[in-house]
Amino acid sequence: MICSKCNCDNTPDSKFCTNCGAKLEQTVTAAEPTAAVGENVGIPSSNPPAQTYADTVVTAAPVSESPAEYTYGSANAVPPIQNAQSSDKSKCFEYIKSFFSSPLILTAIIAFGTSMISSLLATANAADLAFGSLGYDDYWFTIAENISTSISAFISLIPSTVLLIGFILIYSSAKNKAHPTVKDSGFAVLKVMSIISLVLICILFAFVLLMMILAVLLASFGANVSVDMFGTPYYYSTGYSNSIGAAVAVIIFTTIILGLLAAFMISFSALTVKTISTMKKTAETGIQSDKVSSFVAVIYIISGVIQIIVSIPTTIYTSLYMGLAFYSAASIINSLSSSIFCICIGAIILSYKSGMKELMNRK
């Protein structure tokens, strides 16, 4: 206990200073609460160990709270979210492999190939029957016409052949067990051909629209256009001014119908390209996506059913009145195989969409 008069150090239990005799009660009462409470403010600066210990605890606390789940520097350090993504991709690749190697894809390929072959045979035989019935005296002229028609049929089958190659590439890649994924080369072929088809449809309808506008301009000048048997156009005056308004009305109505048809075909082709692109991206990356068009699938199925319905009366009529000749049989096979292919394509898209949804819901 330090005396306030002479600064003499006394024992803690002393009430009077041993040096000057001054009373120490006030000093004791003022110092004891500070020592009892133990506040940091009243602690003298001559006690560095307590402050050092407190500082050590504060600096060490964040280190002790750090979770040691995994070390980024270790070889097996993979965050849990990456493990989940790898598992989802492996499941997606496994589904893609099994789906595109299914019997449904094989059935579509067989039906498409059969349709191509029967179409070629029907076209060639139809040309032979048509030119043979004309009674040409020149035998070589008939043969030349048949050859040119057959060559035209071969050329018209080039796009279908490329599409068939794309389907075969997809199926063979899916059946290849040595490769863990389905290669995107087949999807790329289908996508390119679909884009070309979309561009050709746009060009075709633009050409038809220009022809309609030209017809309107010619009708406004009171002239009509006709084509002779050699394909040469010639003009002649109608002589009726009243027919111009009716012709313009018919052309406008026809343009509207063609515009609606063009919008439908362009939308269908664009959605087809989008569907193929989605499948291609999934096959490349393993990212699950069900963004395929159900509209395209339904249109394909309806088209296939309509072809079957139309071919039934044709088959009955041919069997009863003409017999199943080679040309008729090839045409019937072409119609049936084409309808089966369309139904298979629609079923493929719907099955793919359903399978992807189920795979995505398992997460």
C-alpha positions as CSV (number, residue, x, y, z in Angstrom):
1,M,0.0,0.0,0.0
2,I,1.7,3.3,-1.1
3,C,1.3,6.3,1.1
4,S,0.0,9.4,-0.6
5,K,2.1,11.7,1.7
6,C,5.6,10.3,1.5
7,N,5.2,7.6,-1.2
8,C,6.3,4.9,1.2
9,D,5.4,1.4,0.3
10,N,3.4,-0.3,3.2
11,T,1.9,-3.7,3.6
12,P,-1.6,-4.2,2.1
13,D,-3.2,-4.6,5.5
14,S,-1.7,-1.4,7.0
15,K,-4.0,1.4,8.0
16,F,-1.3,4.0,8.8
17,C,1.9,4.8,7.1
18,T,4.9,3.3,8.9
19,N,7.1,6.3,7.9
20,C,5.0,9.4,8.4
21,G,2.0,8.0,10.2
22,A,-0.6,9.3,7.7
23,K,-3.9,7.4,7.5
24,L,-4.2,5.0,4.6
25,E,-7.9,4.2,4.6
26,Q,-8.9,6.4,1.6
27,T,-6.1,5.0,-0.6
28,V,-7.1,1.4,0.3
29,T,-10.7,2.0,-0.5
30,A,-9.9,3.6,-3.8
31,A,-7.5,0.8,-4.9
32,E,-9.4,-2.3,-3.8
33,P,-12.4,-2.0,-6.2
34,T,-10.1,-1.7,-9.2
35,A,-8.2,-4.8,-8.2
36,A,-11.4,-6.7,-7.5
37,V,-13.2,-5.8,-10.7
38,G,-10.1,-6.4,-12.8
39,E,-10.9,-3.9,-15.5
40,N,-8.4,-3.4,-18.2
41,V,-8.5,0.4,-17.9
42,G,-7.2,0.4,-14.4
43,I,-4.4,-2.1,-14.9
44,P,-1.0,-0.4,-14.8
45,S,1.2,-0.5,-17.9
46,S,3.8,-2.3,-15.9
47,N,2.0,-5.6,-16.4
48,P,2.9,-6.6,-20.0
49,P,2.4,-10.4,-19.7
50,A,-1.4,-10.1,-19.3
51,Q,-1.6,-7.9,-22.4
52,T,0.7,-10.2,-24.4
53,Y,-1.4,-13.2,-23.5
54,A,-4.6,-11.4,-24.5
55,D,-3.1,-10.4,-27.8
56,T,-2.0,-14.0,-28.4
57,V,-5.5,-15.3,-27.9
58,V,-7.0,-12.8,-30.3
59,T,-4.6,-13.5,-33.1
60,A,-4.8,-17.3,-32.7
61,A,-8.6,-17.4,-32.7
62,P,-9.2,-17.0,-36.4
63,V,-6.6,-19.8,-37.1
64,S,-8.4,-22.2,-34.8
65,E,-11.8,-21.4,-36.5
66,S,-10.6,-22.3,-40.0
67,P,-12.3,-25.5,-41.3
68,A,-9.8,-28.1,-42.4
69,E,-12.2,-29.9,-44.7
70,Y,-9.7,-30.3,-47.6
71,T,-6.4,-28.7,-48.5
72,Y,-6.2,-27.0,-51.9
73,G,-2.5,-28.0,-52.3
74,S,-3.2,-31.8,-52.0
75,A,-3.5,-34.0,-55.0
76,N,-7.0,-35.3,-54.1
77,A,-8.4,-31.9,-53.2
78,V,-11.7,-31.5,-55.3
79,P,-14.5,-29.3,-54.1
80,P,-17.8,-31.1,-53.4
81,I,-19.6,-29.1,-56.1
82,Q,-17.2,-30.3,-58.7
83,N,-17.7,-33.9,-57.7
84,A,-21.5,-33.4,-58.1
85,Q,-21.1,-31.9,-61.5
86,S,-18.8,-34.7,-62.6
87,S,-21.4,-37.2,-61.5
88,D,-24.2,-35.4,-63.4
89,K,-22.1,-35.4,-66.6
90,S,-21.3,-39.0,-66.3
91,K,-24.9,-39.9,-65.9
92,C,-25.8,-37.7,-68.9
93,F,-23.2,-39.2,-71.1
94,E,-24.4,-42.7,-70.1
95,Y,-28.0,-41.8,-71.0
96,I,-26.9,-40.3,-74.3
97,K,-25.0,-43.5,-75.2
98,S,-27.9,-45.8,-74.4
99,F,-30.5,-43.6,-76.0
100,F,-28.9,-43.1,-79.4
101,S,-28.0,-46.8,-79.6
102,S,-31.6,-47.9,-79.0
103,P,-33.7,-49.9,-81.4
104,L,-35.8,-46.7,-82.1
105,I,-32.8,-45.0,-83.7
106,L,-32.0,-48.1,-85.7
107,T,-35.6,-48.4,-86.9
108,A,-35.6,-44.8,-88.1
109,I,-32.3,-45.4,-90.0
110,I,-33.7,-48.5,-91.7
111,A,-37.0,-46.8,-92.6
112,F,-35.2,-43.8,-94.0
113,G,-32.9,-46.0,-96.2
114,T,-35.8,-48.1,-97.4
115,S,-37.7,-44.9,-98.4
116,M,-34.7,-43.6,-100.4
117,I,-34.2,-46.9,-102.3
118,S,-37.9,-47.4,-103.1
119,S,-38.2,-43.7,-104.1
120,L,-35.3,-44.2,-106.6
121,L,-36.8,-47.4,-108.0
122,A,-40.3,-45.9,-108.3
123,T,-39.0,-42.8,-110.1
124,A,-36.9,-44.8,-112.6
125,N,-39.7,-47.2,-113.4
126,A,-42.2,-44.4,-113.7
127,A,-40.0,-42.7,-116.2
128,D,-39.7,-45.9,-118.2
129,L,-43.5,-46.4,-118.2
130,A,-44.2,-42.7,-119.2
131,F,-41.7,-42.5,-122.0
132,G,-42.4,-46.0,-123.2
133,S,-46.1,-45.2,-123.6
134,L,-45.4,-42.2,-125.9
135,G,-44.6,-44.5,-128.9
136,Y,-41.4,-42.8,-129.9
137,D,-39.8,-44.4,-133.0
138,D,-36.4,-43.4,-131.8
139,Y,-35.4,-46.1,-129.3
140,W,-32.2,-44.3,-128.2
141,F,-34.2,-41.1,-127.4
142,T,-36.3,-43.1,-125.0
143,I,-33.2,-44.5,-123.3
144,A,-31.6,-41.1,-123.1
145,E,-34.8,-39.7,-121.4
146,N,-34.7,-42.6,-118.9
147,I,-31.1,-42.1,-118.1
148,S,-31.6,-38.3,-117.6
149,T,-34.5,-39.0,-115.3
150,S,-32.6,-41.5,-113.3
151,I,-29.7,-39.1,-112.9
152,S,-32.1,-36.4,-111.7
153,A,-33.4,-38.8,-109.2
154,F,-29.9,-39.6,-107.9
155,I,-29.1,-35.9,-107.6
156,S,-32.4,-35.3,-105.7
157,L,-31.4,-38.0,-103.2
158,I,-28.1,-36.4,-102.3
159,P,-29.5,-34.4,-99.4
160,S,-31.3,-37.5,-98.1
161,T,-28.1,-39.5,-98.4
162,V,-26.2,-36.9,-96.3
163,L,-29.0,-37.0,-93.6
164,L,-28.8,-40.8,-93.6
165,I,-25.0,-40.6,-93.1
166,G,-25.6,-38.2,-90.1
167,F,-28.0,-40.7,-88.5
168,I,-25.6,-43.6,-89.1
169,L,-22.7,-41.6,-87.5
170,I,-24.7,-40.9,-84.4
171,Y,-25.8,-44.5,-84.0
172,S,-22.4,-46.0,-84.7
173,S,-20.7,-43.6,-82.2
174,A,-23.3,-44.5,-79.6
175,K,-22.7,-48.2,-80.1
176,N,-18.9,-47.8,-79.9
177,K,-18.0,-48.9,-76.4
178,A,-14.4,-47.8,-76.6
179,H,-15.5,-44.1,-76.7
180,P,-17.2,-42.8,-73.5
181,T,-19.4,-40.3,-75.3
182,V,-21.3,-39.8,-78.5
183,K,-19.3,-37.9,-81.1
184,D,-20.9,-34.7,-82.3
185,S,-20.0,-35.3,-86.0
186,G,-23.4,-36.8,-86.8
187,F,-25.3,-34.0,-85.0
188,A,-23.2,-31.5,-86.9
189,V,-24.2,-33.1,-90.3
190,L,-27.9,-33.0,-89.3
191,K,-27.6,-29.4,-88.1
192,V,-25.9,-28.2,-91.3
193,M,-28.5,-29.9,-93.5
194,S,-31.3,-28.4,-91.4
195,I,-29.8,-24.9,-91.8
196,I,-29.5,-25.4,-95.6
197,S,-33.1,-26.5,-95.7
198,L,-34.2,-23.4,-93.8
199,V,-32.3,-21.1,-96.1
200,L,-33.7,-22.9,-99.2
201,I,-37.3,-22.5,-97.9
202,C,-36.7,-18.8,-97.3
203,I,-35.3,-18.4,-100.9
204,L,-38.2,-20.4,-102.4
205,F,-40.9,-18.3,-100.7
206,A,-39.1,-15.1,-101.5
207,F,-39.0,-16.2,-105.2
208,V,-42.7,-17.0,-105.2
209,L,-43.5,-13.6,-103.6
210,L,-41.5,-11.8,-106.2
211,M,-43.3,-13.7,-108.9
212,M,-46.6,-12.7,-107.4
213,I,-45.5,-9.1,-107.3
214,L,-44.5,-9.3,-111.0
215,A,-47.9,-10.8,-111.8
216,V,-49.6,-7.8,-110.1
217,L,-47.5,-5.4,-112.1
218,L,-48.3,-7.1,-115.3
219,A,-52.0,-7.2,-114.5
220,S,-52.0,-3.5,-113.7
221,F,-50.9,-2.9,-117.3
222,G,-53.7,-5.1,-118.7
223,A,-51.5,-8.0,-119.8
224,N,-51.3,-11.6,-119.0
225,V,-48.4,-14.0,-119.2
226,S,-48.5,-17.5,-120.5
227,V,-46.0,-20.2,-121.4
228,D,-46.1,-22.3,-124.5
229,M,-45.3,-26.0,-124.8
230,F,-41.6,-25.2,-125.2
231,G,-41.4,-23.2,-122.0
232,T,-41.2,-19.8,-123.7
233,P,-43.2,-17.0,-122.0
234,Y,-45.3,-14.7,-124.1
235,Y,-47.7,-11.8,-123.4
236,Y,-51.1,-11.1,-124.6
237,S,-53.6,-8.4,-123.8
238,T,-56.7,-9.4,-121.9
239,G,-59.0,-6.7,-123.2
240,Y,-60.9,-6.6,-119.9
241,S,-60.1,-3.9,-117.4
242,N,-62.6,-5.4,-115.0
243,S,-60.5,-8.5,-114.5
244,I,-57.6,-6.5,-113.1
245,G,-59.2,-5.9,-109.7
246,A,-60.2,-9.6,-109.5
247,A,-56.7,-10.7,-110.4
248,V,-55.2,-8.4,-107.8
249,A,-57.6,-9.7,-105.1
250,V,-56.7,-13.3,-106.0
251,I,-53.0,-12.5,-105.9
252,I,-53.3,-10.8,-102.5
253,F,-55.2,-13.7,-101.1
254,T,-52.7,-16.2,-102.5
255,T,-49.8,-14.1,-101.0
256,I,-51.4,-14.2,-97.6
257,I,-51.8,-18.0,-97.8
258,L,-48.2,-18.4,-99.0
259,G,-47.0,-16.1,-96.2
260,L,-48.7,-18.2,-93.5
261,L,-47.3,-21.3,-95.1
262,A,-43.9,-19.7,-95.2
263,A,-44.1,-18.7,-91.5
264,F,-45.1,-22.2,-90.6
265,M,-42.3,-23.9,-92.6
266,I,-39.6,-21.4,-91.4
267,S,-40.7,-21.8,-87.7
268,F,-40.7,-25.6,-88.1
269,S,-37.2,-25.6,-89.6
270,A,-35.8,-23.1,-87.1
271,L,-37.1,-25.2,-84.2
272,T,-35.7,-28.3,-85.8
273,V,-32.2,-26.6,-85.9
274,K,-32.6,-25.6,-82.3
275,T,-33.5,-29.2,-81.3
276,I,-30.5,-30.6,-83.0
277,S,-28.3,-27.9,-81.5
278,T,-29.5,-28.8,-78.0
279,M,-28.7,-32.5,-78.5
280,K,-25.3,-31.7,-80.0
281,K,-24.4,-29.5,-77.1
282,T,-25.5,-32.1,-74.6
283,A,-23.5,-34.8,-76.4
284,E,-20.4,-32.5,-76.3
285,T,-20.5,-31.1,-72.8
286,G,-22.7,-33.5,-70.8
287,I,-24.8,-30.6,-69.6
288,Q,-28.4,-31.9,-69.2
289,S,-31.0,-30.0,-71.2
290,D,-34.6,-30.8,-72.3
291,K,-34.9,-27.8,-74.5
292,V,-36.1,-29.8,-77.5
293,S,-39.2,-28.9,-79.5
294,S,-42.4,-30.9,-78.8
295,F,-44.0,-29.0,-81.7
296,V,-41.5,-30.5,-84.2
297,A,-42.1,-34.0,-82.7
298,V,-45.9,-33.6,-83.0
299,I,-45.7,-32.3,-86.6
300,Y,-43.5,-35.3,-87.6
301,I,-45.9,-37.8,-86.0
302,I,-49.0,-36.1,-87.7
303,S,-47.1,-36.1,-91.0
304,G,-46.4,-39.9,-90.7
305,V,-50.0,-40.7,-89.8
306,I,-51.3,-38.7,-92.7
307,Q,-49.0,-40.5,-95.1
308,I,-50.3,-43.8,-93.9
309,I,-54.0,-42.7,-94.2
310,V,-53.4,-41.4,-97.7
311,S,-51.6,-44.5,-98.8
312,I,-54.3,-46.9,-97.7
313,P,-56.9,-46.0,-100.4
314,T,-54.2,-45.7,-103.1
315,T,-53.0,-49.2,-102.2
316,I,-56.6,-50.6,-102.3
317,Y,-57.3,-49.0,-105.7
318,T,-54.0,-50.2,-107.2
319,S,-54.6,-53.7,-106.0
320,L,-58.1,-54.0,-107.3
321,Y,-57.9,-52.3,-110.7
322,M,-54.2,-52.2,-111.7
323,G,-52.5,-55.0,-109.8
324,L,-49.4,-54.7,-107.7
325,A,-47.0,-53.7,-110.4
326,F,-43.4,-53.0,-109.8
327,Y,-44.0,-49.2,-109.9
328,S,-47.0,-49.4,-107.6
329,A,-45.2,-51.7,-105.1
330,A,-42.2,-49.4,-104.9
331,S,-44.4,-46.4,-104.4
332,I,-46.4,-48.1,-101.6
333,I,-43.1,-49.1,-99.9
334,N,-41.8,-45.6,-100.2
335,S,-44.9,-44.1,-98.6
336,L,-45.0,-46.6,-95.8
337,S,-41.3,-46.4,-95.0
338,S,-41.4,-42.6,-95.1
339,S,-44.3,-42.5,-92.7
340,I,-42.5,-44.9,-90.3
341,F,-39.5,-42.7,-90.4
342,C,-41.5,-39.5,-89.6
343,I,-43.2,-41.3,-86.7
344,C,-39.9,-42.5,-85.4
345,I,-38.4,-39.0,-85.5
346,G,-41.3,-37.6,-83.5
347,A,-41.0,-40.5,-81.0
348,I,-37.2,-39.9,-80.7
349,I,-37.7,-36.2,-79.8
350,L,-40.4,-36.9,-77.2
351,S,-38.5,-39.8,-75.7
352,Y,-35.4,-37.7,-75.4
353,K,-37.2,-34.8,-73.8
354,S,-38.9,-37.2,-71.3
355,G,-35.6,-38.9,-70.5
356,M,-33.8,-35.7,-69.9
357,K,-36.5,-34.4,-67.6
358,E,-36.3,-37.6,-65.5
359,L,-32.5,-37.3,-65.4
360,M,-32.7,-33.6,-64.3
361,N,-35.2,-34.4,-61.6
362,R,-32.9,-36.9,-59.9
363,K,-30.6,-34.2,-58.7
